[in-house]
Amino acid sequence: MAAPHSDATLIVGASQAGVQLAATLRELGDTRPIVLVGDEPHAPYQRPPLSKAYLQGEITSDDLVFRTADWFAQHDVEVVTGETIAAIERHVDGGGEALTATGRRIPFARLALTTGAEPRRLDLPGIDLPGVHYLRTADDAAAIAERLATAHSLVVIGGGFIGLEVAASARKRGVAVTVLEAAPRLVGRVVSERTSAFYLDAHRRRGIDVVLDARIAGIEGTDAVSGVRLDDGTVIHADVVLVGIGVVPRTELAEQLGLEVDGGIVVDAACRTSDPTIVAAGDCALMPNPYARGSMPMVRLESVHNALEQAKVAAATLMGDPRDYRTTPWFWSDQADIKLQIAGLSTGYDATVLRGDPETERFSVLYYRAGELIAADCVNQPLDFMAVRSALARGATIPAEAAADITVPLKKSVVESAAPSLV
């Protein structure tokens, strides 16, 4: 237990952002105590494999851990698991004391919020029946995997990345899968119509039934889920239902502290909240767009890359060396044998270029705004992804007419800019 007037840094949220923040503090020479608190009973772990390799039985929970107990001990980071921070009392000197739900008190001198996000919930008749699941945590994934081991059918509500990844994983296990998407296309908030159309065809080719413009009336079942009822009366049989309709940032503590919250914990470019002595990073943070070619002034990015890089900036700020967070965002999604890699942010695009043939399941869609490259979706095309990501980071572009020529590697079509790097 820390001393009553501890000079510790308290990091709330044992997420990838939280662990990276602690690691960066040590790399920057910080020798003060660090307490990392997570509300799950597990040591910090990777979330991305939960919907893919873990559900497919290719890895175990032990494989998810990304920092060993020895590492935390060697770096003098106290990890507190299974504890929820219920309240935080601030002192006039900027420090304070956190109170957990079990009554433990944790004093601190500096505070970082890496509280992450939680699944968006559906309000439907029958939504609380056994067999209806959300996926965010390792325990969620374990419960879904246990159900899928004996299930014949799965209904996925939501055609975003998590829903499609789980659908592909279940199909690989031989489970009959139906995806219900309320919008007119899959992953519509993130990718172009061309990319959406490809994923619709690709999943259907792999035996997944996809229903677009789906209107759900309720979940059927008595002692457990047995199906999903649409508003036209159709009932789709389901031994398991997964709800994957996005996430919402966890901002409860920030609100209790009186921090500015607007669809996320509002931070500046150096990760300072409206109380500049408190930093926030990761899925919970709404920040000035770190991407120079981004069209939206404030964004909240849900990706491992952002969590890690923003946490590094937050650590530097705590060390008294604030710097603006600048990056070229990138994301990925593995669905069956299809790897999608996205570089940049396509919001606000006015033109696209298709490079390759979607029928081959190897192609890229490049996004442009006012003639300038801003992003790309690369499907099983890692070289295209690396070329675009590198070009965007350097402030370079790839002319649209050159991008369409698949006989020339993208990296050879990059046109450098005299402007400074975008990172």
C-alpha positions as a Python dict, from the first residue, in 0.01 Angstrom:
ca = {
    (1, 'M'): (0, 0, 0),
    (2, 'A'): (134, 339, -97),
    (3, 'A'): (217, 597, 168),
    (4, 'P'): (-56, 846, 268),
    (5, 'H'): (119, 1128, 82),
    (6, 'S'): (245, 920, -207),
    (7, 'D'): (416, 1083, -504),
    (8, 'A'): (285, 802, -724),
    (9, 'T'): (141, 834, -1070),
    (10, 'L'): (-202, 670, -1077),
    (11, 'I'): (-304, 531, -1416),
    (12, 'V'): (-671, 435, -1424),
    (13, 'G'): (-721, 170, -1690),
    (14, 'A'): (-492, -131, -1740),
    (15, 'S'): (-531, -102, -2115),
    (16, 'Q'): (-268, -92, -2388),
    (17, 'A'): (-266, 286, -2349),
    (18, 'G'): (-223, 253, -1972),
    (19, 'V'): (62, 4, -1995),
    (20, 'Q'): (235, 208, -2267),
    (21, 'L'): (205, 523, -2057),
    (22, 'A'): (374, 347, -1766),
    (23, 'A'): (646, 206, -1992),
    (24, 'T'): (716, 545, -2146),
    (25, 'L'): (742, 713, -1806),
    (26, 'R'): (1018, 466, -1720),
    (27, 'E'): (1187, 515, -2058),
    (28, 'L'): (1188, 891, -1993),
    (29, 'G'): (1368, 836, -1663),
    (30, 'D'): (1078, 872, -1421),
    (31, 'T'): (1159, 697, -1092),
    (32, 'R'): (845, 777, -896),
    (33, 'P'): (601, 498, -805),
    (34, 'I'): (346, 400, -1067),
    (35, 'V'): (14, 234, -981),
    (36, 'L'): (-180, 87, -1273),
    (37, 'V'): (-540, -3, -1185),
    (38, 'G'): (-767, -224, -1395),
    (39, 'D'): (-1118, -343, -1319),
    (40, 'E'): (-1071, -683, -1483),
    (41, 'P'): (-927, -972, -1282),
    (42, 'H'): (-659, -1038, -1545),
    (43, 'A'): (-314, -896, -1602),
    (44, 'P'): (-311, -642, -1890),
    (45, 'Y'): (-365, -815, -2224),
    (46, 'Q'): (-418, -755, -2596),
    (47, 'R'): (-778, -711, -2712),
    (48, 'P'): (-748, -741, -3094),
    (49, 'P'): (-701, -1123, -3101),
    (50, 'L'): (-1019, -1180, -2897),
    (51, 'S'): (-1246, -1167, -3203),
    (52, 'K'): (-1007, -1362, -3424),
    (53, 'A'): (-735, -1606, -3317),
    (54, 'Y'): (-876, -1655, -2967),
    (55, 'L'): (-1230, -1735, -3082),
    (56, 'Q'): (-1087, -1967, -3347),
    (57, 'G'): (-900, -2161, -3077),
    (58, 'E'): (-560, -2079, -3224),
    (59, 'I'): (-433, -1910, -2906),
    (60, 'T'): (-514, -1925, -2535),
    (61, 'S'): (-560, -1652, -2277),
    (62, 'D'): (-194, -1689, -2180),
    (63, 'D'): (-97, -1579, -2530),
    (64, 'L'): (-286, -1250, -2489),
    (65, 'V'): (-58, -1110, -2217),
    (66, 'F'): (178, -849, -2358),
    (67, 'R'): (383, -762, -2049),
    (68, 'T'): (494, -1027, -1801),
    (69, 'A'): (472, -1002, -1423),
    (70, 'D'): (852, -989, -1422),
    (71, 'W'): (847, -684, -1649),
    (72, 'F'): (614, -493, -1416),
    (73, 'A'): (827, -592, -1115),
    (74, 'Q'): (1152, -493, -1284),
    (75, 'H'): (1008, -154, -1380),
    (76, 'D'): (852, -95, -1039),
    (77, 'V'): (497, -71, -1172),
    (78, 'E'): (233, -188, -925),
    (79, 'V'): (-54, -354, -1112),
    (80, 'V'): (-385, -363, -927),
    (81, 'T'): (-636, -594, -1096),
    (82, 'G'): (-1002, -654, -1024),
    (83, 'E'): (-1052, -311, -871),
    (84, 'T'): (-1289, -41, -996),
    (85, 'I'): (-1210, 319, -910),
    (86, 'A'): (-1540, 443, -766),
    (87, 'A'): (-1441, 797, -672),
    (88, 'I'): (-1145, 1034, -680),
    (89, 'E'): (-1082, 1310, -429),
    (90, 'R'): (-852, 1592, -543),
    (91, 'H'): (-617, 1792, -323),
    (92, 'V'): (-527, 2155, -370),
    (93, 'D'): (-172, 2059, -469),
    (94, 'G'): (-299, 1868, -774),
    (95, 'G'): (-270, 1523, -619),
    (96, 'G'): (-542, 1328, -455),
    (97, 'E'): (-673, 992, -347),
    (98, 'A'): (-871, 732, -538),
    (99, 'L'): (-1126, 511, -365),
    (100, 'T'): (-1198, 168, -510),
    (101, 'A'): (-1533, -11, -496),
    (102, 'T'): (-1389, -246, -231),
    (103, 'G'): (-1282, 43, -8),
    (104, 'R'): (-911, 55, -92),
    (105, 'R'): (-756, 403, -95),
    (106, 'I'): (-480, 484, -345),
    (107, 'P'): (-306, 821, -301),
    (108, 'F'): (-139, 985, -600),
    (109, 'A'): (48, 1293, -710),
    (110, 'R'): (-28, 1263, -1081),
    (111, 'L'): (-333, 1119, -1257),
    (112, 'A'): (-377, 963, -1601),
    (113, 'L'): (-707, 834, -1740),
    (114, 'T'): (-681, 548, -1989),
    (115, 'T'): (-1028, 414, -1918),
    (116, 'G'): (-1100, 292, -2270),
    (117, 'A'): (-1449, 218, -2398),
    (118, 'E'): (-1730, -29, -2347),
    (119, 'P'): (-1979, -189, -2587),
    (120, 'R'): (-2278, 12, -2695),
    (121, 'R'): (-2586, -164, -2556),
    (122, 'L'): (-2908, -254, -2735),
    (123, 'D'): (-3246, -200, -2574),
    (124, 'L'): (-3463, -480, -2712),
    (125, 'P'): (-3711, -731, -2570),
    (126, 'G'): (-3516, -1042, -2470),
    (127, 'I'): (-3174, -875, -2484),
    (128, 'D'): (-3083, -1011, -2138),
    (129, 'L'): (-3145, -1376, -2226),
    (130, 'P'): (-2855, -1619, -2171),
    (131, 'G'): (-2668, -1664, -2497),
    (132, 'V'): (-2677, -1294, -2594),
    (133, 'H'): (-2325, -1151, -2578),
    (134, 'Y'): (-2116, -841, -2627),
    (135, 'L'): (-1742, -861, -2692),
    (136, 'R'): (-1493, -633, -2524),
    (137, 'T'): (-1310, -828, -2254),
    (138, 'A'): (-1127, -1158, -2223),
    (139, 'D'): (-1415, -1291, -2011),
    (140, 'D'): (-1659, -1190, -2286),
    (141, 'A'): (-1451, -1381, -2542),
    (142, 'A'): (-1424, -1687, -2318),
    (143, 'A'): (-1802, -1696, -2272),
    (144, 'I'): (-1862, -1664, -2647),
    (145, 'A'): (-1604, -1934, -2726),
    (146, 'E'): (-1771, -2170, -2479),
    (147, 'R'): (-2110, -2114, -2643),
    (148, 'L'): (-1972, -2153, -2995),
    (149, 'A'): (-1817, -2490, -2902),
    (150, 'T'): (-2164, -2649, -2904),
    (151, 'A'): (-2362, -2399, -3113),
    (152, 'H'): (-2505, -2464, -3457),
    (153, 'S'): (-2602, -2107, -3536),
    (154, 'L'): (-2488, -1754, -3456),
    (155, 'V'): (-2662, -1425, -3532),
    (156, 'V'): (-2441, -1118, -3531),
    (157, 'I'): (-2618, -785, -3484),
    (158, 'G'): (-2397, -523, -3646),
    (159, 'G'): (-2190, -534, -3964),
    (160, 'G'): (-1887, -343, -3839),
    (161, 'F'): (-1536, -476, -3789),
    (162, 'I'): (-1597, -661, -3462),
    (163, 'G'): (-1918, -820, -3589),
    (164, 'L'): (-1760, -935, -3915),
    (165, 'E'): (-1448, -1066, -3742),
    (166, 'V'): (-1657, -1275, -3502),
    (167, 'A'): (-1877, -1390, -3790),
    (168, 'A'): (-1572, -1508, -3984),
    (169, 'S'): (-1426, -1681, -3677),
    (170, 'A'): (-1751, -1865, -3606),
    (171, 'R'): (-1788, -1967, -3970),
    (172, 'K'): (-1437, -2112, -3961),
    (173, 'R'): (-1555, -2329, -3672),
    (174, 'G'): (-1841, -2460, -3885),
    (175, 'V'): (-2117, -2253, -3725),
    (176, 'A'): (-2399, -2120, -3946),
    (177, 'V'): (-2380, -1740, -3931),
    (178, 'T'): (-2623, -1459, -4012),
    (179, 'V'): (-2515, -1094, -3994),
    (180, 'L'): (-2787, -832, -3945),
    (181, 'E'): (-2684, -479, -4039),
    (182, 'A'): (-2925, -186, -4000),
    (183, 'A'): (-2747, 26, -4262),
    (184, 'P'): (-2760, -30, -4639),
    (185, 'R'): (-2399, -151, -4647),
    (186, 'L'): (-2131, -313, -4429),
    (187, 'V'): (-1875, -103, -4240),
    (188, 'G'): (-2039, 201, -4394),
    (189, 'R'): (-1897, 457, -4151),
    (190, 'V'): (-1538, 362, -4231),
    (191, 'V'): (-1491, 244, -4589),
    (192, 'S'): (-1607, 330, -4940),
    (193, 'E'): (-1899, 169, -5120),
    (194, 'R'): (-1651, -37, -5324),
    (195, 'T'): (-1489, -182, -5013),
    (196, 'S'): (-1829, -242, -4852),
    (197, 'A'): (-1956, -424, -5161),
    (198, 'F'): (-1645, -642, -5164),
    (199, 'Y'): (-1695, -750, -4803),
    (200, 'L'): (-2061, -828, -4864),
    (201, 'D'): (-1971, -1056, -5155),
    (202, 'A'): (-1669, -1207, -4978),
    (203, 'H'): (-1861, -1306, -4665),
    (204, 'R'): (-2148, -1445, -4868),
    (205, 'R'): (-1900, -1653, -5070),
    (206, 'R'): (-1779, -1800, -4742),
    (207, 'G'): (-2128, -1908, -4646),
    (208, 'I'): (-2234, -1619, -4422),
    (209, 'D'): (-2587, -1487, -4468),
    (210, 'V'): (-2591, -1106, -4460),
    (211, 'V'): (-2911, -905, -4423),
    (212, 'L'): (-2880, -532, -4490),
    (213, 'D'): (-3133, -267, -4382),
    (214, 'A'): (-3229, -511, -4107),
    (215, 'R'): (-3490, -396, -3855),
    (216, 'I'): (-3482, -600, -3536),
    (217, 'A'): (-3792, -629, -3318),
    (218, 'G'): (-3655, -845, -3038),
    (219, 'I'): (-3469, -1150, -2917),
    (220, 'E'): (-3662, -1476, -2895),
    (221, 'G'): (-3625, -1740, -2624),
    (222, 'T'): (-3747, -1862, -2287),
    (223, 'D'): (-3460, -1993, -2073),
    (224, 'A'): (-3199, -1896, -2334),
    (225, 'V'): (-3183, -1726, -2671),
    (226, 'S'): (-3339, -1918, -2957),
    (227, 'G'): (-3360, -1658, -3231),
    (228, 'V'): (-3379, -1298, -3346),
    (229, 'R'): (-3711, -1159, -3464),
    (230, 'L'): (-3720, -896, -3739),
    (231, 'D'): (-3993, -636, -3760),
    (232, 'D'): (-4155, -819, -4054),
    (233, 'G'): (-4209, -1120, -3827),
    (234, 'T'): (-3923, -1330, -3963),
    (235, 'V'): (-3739, -1523, -3690),
    (236, 'I'): (-3377, -1619, -3755),
    (237, 'H'): (-3271, -1917, -3544),
    (238, 'A'): (-2974, -1856, -3314),
    (239, 'D'): (-2803, -2058, -3046),
    (240, 'V'): (-2580, -1756, -2983),
    (241, 'V'): (-2627, -1385, -3051),
    (242, 'L'): (-2344, -1134, -3063),
    (243, 'V'): (-2424, -763, -3045),
    (244, 'G'): (-2149, -560, -3211),
    (245, 'I'): (-2280, -208, -3273),
    (246, 'G'): (-1979, -5, -3165),
    (247, 'V'): (-1847, 126, -2836),
    (248, 'V'): (-1890, 428, -2612),
    (249, 'P'): (-1601, 588, -2424),
    (250, 'R'): (-1584, 538, -2049),
    (251, 'T'): (-1604, 889, -1913),
    (252, 'E'): (-1768, 840, -1572),
    (253, 'L'): (-1461, 934, -1369),
    (254, 'A'): (-1387, 1233, -1591),
    (255, 'E'): (-1741, 1357, -1541),
    (256, 'Q'): (-1716, 1309, -1165),
    (257, 'L'): (-1394, 1513, -1169),
    (258, 'G'): (-1569, 1792, -1357),
    (259, 'L'): (-1358, 1749, -1669),
    (260, 'E'): (-1489, 1851, -2009),
    (261, 'V'): (-1656, 1556, -2182),
    (262, 'D'): (-1806, 1561, -2530),
    (263, 'G'): (-1839, 1210, -2670),
    (264, 'G'): (-1506, 1139, -2501),
    (265, 'I'): (-1272, 1300, -2249),
    (266, 'V'): (-1170, 1622, -2421),
    (267, 'V'): (-792, 1668, -2437),
    (268, 'D'): (-555, 1906, -2613),
    (269, 'A'): (-279, 1802, -2851),
    (270, 'A'): (-52, 1720, -2554),
    (271, 'C'): (-319, 1495, -2393),
    (272, 'R'): (-405, 1745, -2119),
    (273, 'T'): (-768, 1743, -2006),
    (274, 'S'): (-959, 2059, -1912),
    (275, 'D'): (-771, 2022, -1584),
    (276, 'P'): (-415, 2045, -1724),
    (277, 'T'): (-271, 1841, -1436),
    (278, 'I'): (-466, 1535, -1558),
    (279, 'V'): (-392, 1356, -1885),
    (280, 'A'): (-603, 1110, -2083),
    (281, 'A'): (-521, 880, -2375),
    (282, 'G'): (-658, 595, -2582),
    (283, 'D'): (-1015, 506, -2678),
    (284, 'C'): (-1160, 735, -2411),
    (285, 'A'): (-998, 1056, -2542),
    (286, 'L'): (-1145, 1311, -2783),
    (287, 'M'): (-852, 1504, -2924),
    (288, 'P'): (-754, 1760, -3187),
    (289, 'N'): (-720, 1565, -3510),
    (290, 'P'): (-359, 1440, -3509),
    (291, 'Y'): (-367, 1380, -3885),
    (292, 'A'): (-265, 1681, -4093),
    (293, 'R'): (-495, 1579, -4382),
    (294, 'G'): (-788, 1501, -4155),
    (295, 'S'): (-1107, 1697, -4221),
    (296, 'M'): (-1261, 1678, -3872),
    (297, 'P'): (-1120, 1916, -3608),
    (298, 'M'): (-1173, 1673, -3316),
    (299, 'V'): (-1162, 1294, -3332),
    (300, 'R'): (-1167, 988, -3110),
    (301, 'L'): (-963, 707, -3261),
    (302, 'E'): (-1018, 343, -3166),
    (303, 'S'): (-697, 161, -3257),
    (304, 'V'): (-395, 1, -3095),
    (305, 'H'): (-165, 236, -3287),
    (306, 'N'): (-340, 543, -3150),
    (307, 'A'): (-350, 406, -2795),
    (308, 'L'): (24, 343, -2796),
    (309, 'E'): (134, 665, -2964),
    (310, 'Q'): (-100, 894, -2772),
    (311, 'A'): (9, 733, -2444),
    (312, 'K'): (369, 825, -2523),
    (313, 'V'): (267, 1190, -2560),
    (314, 'A'): (67, 1178, -2236),
    (315, 'A'): (372, 1042, -2050),
    (316, 'A'): (593, 1319, -2186),
    (317, 'T'): (338, 1575, -2068),
    (318, 'L'): (342, 1427, -1717),
    (319, 'M'): (720, 1458, -1726),
    (320, 'G'): (694, 1830, -1800),
    (321, 'D'): (785, 1798, -2168),
    (322, 'P'): (453, 1844, -2353),
    (323, 'R'): (454, 1795, -2727),
    (324, 'D'): (179, 1792, -2986),
    (325, 'Y'): (51, 1451, -3089),
    (326, 'R'): (85, 1416, -3466),
    (327, 'T'): (45, 1090, -3654),
    (328, 'T'): (-88, 921, -3963),
    (329, 'P'): (-356, 688, -3824),
    (330, 'W'): (-369, 329, -3938),
    (331, 'F'): (-595, 36, -3864),
    (332, 'W'): (-639, -328, -3958),
    (333, 'S'): (-903, -600, -3957),
    (334, 'D'): (-856, -974, -4019),
    (335, 'Q'): (-1169, -1150, -4142),
    (336, 'A'): (-1112, -1513, -4246),
    (337, 'D'): (-820, -1499, -4491),
    (338, 'I'): (-886, -1135, -4578),
    (339, 'K'): (-660, -872, -4422),
    (340, 'L'): (-775, -514, -4451),
    (341, 'Q'): (-519, -244, -4373),
    (342, 'I'): (-623, 120, -4367),
    (343, 'A'): (-383, 415, -4378),
    (344, 'G'): (-504, 768, -4309),
    (345, 'L'): (-859, 893, -4250),
    (346, 'S'): (-1098, 898, -4545),
    (347, 'T'): (-1362, 1129, -4394),
    (348, 'G'): (-1448, 1403, -4640),
    (349, 'Y'): (-1313, 1232, -4953),
    (350, 'D'): (-1452, 1344, -5290),
    (351, 'A'): (-1297, 1082, -5519),
    (352, 'T'): (-1165, 726, -5508),
    (353, 'V'): (-934, 521, -5727),
    (354, 'L'): (-968, 144, -5749),
    (355, 'R'): (-636, -33, -5786),
    (356, 'G'): (-671, -398, -5879),
    (357, 'D'): (-971, -629, -5910),
    (358, 'P'): (-1189, -703, -5604),
    (359, 'E'): (-1278, -1041, -5757),
    (360, 'T'): (-921, -1154, -5690),
    (361, 'E'): (-951, -1045, -5324),
    (362, 'R'): (-634, -840, -5372),
    (363, 'F'): (-698, -471, -5434),
    (364, 'S'): (-677, -122, -5288),
    (365, 'V'): (-908, 178, -5281),
    (366, 'L'): (-730, 513, -5258),
    (367, 'Y'): (-918, 818, -5130),
    (368, 'Y'): (-863, 1175, -5251),
    (369, 'R'): (-985, 1517, -5151),
    (370, 'A'): (-926, 1808, -5388),
    (371, 'G'): (-680, 1590, -5578),
    (372, 'E'): (-471, 1506, -5271),
    (373, 'L'): (-429, 1153, -5135),
    (374, 'I'): (-577, 1125, -4784),
    (375, 'A'): (-625, 751, -4717),
    (376, 'A'): (-636, 398, -4857),
    (377, 'D'): (-811, 68, -4791),
    (378, 'C'): (-574, -215, -4882),
    (379, 'V'): (-718, -566, -4903),
    (380, 'N'): (-448, -835, -4898),
    (381, 'Q'): (-211, -574, -5041),
    (382, 'P'): (51, -504, -4773),
    (383, 'L'): (292, -334, -5015),
    (384, 'D'): (24, -84, -5118),
    (385, 'F'): (-51, -18, -4752),
    (386, 'M'): (313, 44, -4666),
    (387, 'A'): (358, 274, -4966),
    (388, 'V'): (52, 485, -4880),
    (389, 'R'): (127, 498, -4508),
    (390, 'S'): (485, 605, -4575),
    (391, 'A'): (379, 867, -4830),
    (392, 'L'): (117, 1018, -4602),
    (393, 'A'): (361, 1033, -4311),
    (394, 'R'): (608, 1225, -4528),
    (395, 'G'): (348, 1468, -4661),
    (396, 'A'): (376, 1314, -5007),
    (397, 'T'): (100, 1208, -5245),
    (398, 'I'): (31, 961, -5523),
    (399, 'P'): (-138, 1105, -5833),
    (400, 'A'): (-471, 938, -5901),
    (401, 'E'): (-386, 844, -6259),
    (402, 'A'): (-65, 674, -6144),
    (403, 'A'): (-241, 491, -5857),
    (404, 'A'): (-471, 309, -6098),
    (405, 'D'): (-181, 152, -6290),
    (406, 'I'): (-128, -188, -6124),
    (407, 'T'): (178, -258, -6339),
    (408, 'V'): (374, 2, -6140),
    (409, 'P'): (437, -44, -5765),
    (410, 'L'): (273, 234, -5566),
    (411, 'K'): (600, 330, -5399),
    (412, 'K'): (738, 424, -5741),
    (413, 'S'): (446, 662, -5801),
    (414, 'V'): (493, 871, -5487),
    (415, 'V'): (538, 1242, -5547),
    (416, 'E'): (724, 1417, -5269),
    (417, 'S'): (609, 1749, -5127),
    (418, 'A'): (810, 2048, -5025),
    (419, 'A'): (586, 2081, -4719),
    (420, 'P'): (704, 1949, -4379),
    (421, 'S'): (630, 1594, -4272),
    (422, 'L'): (272, 1528, -4161),
    (423, 'V'): (377, 1343, -3848),
}
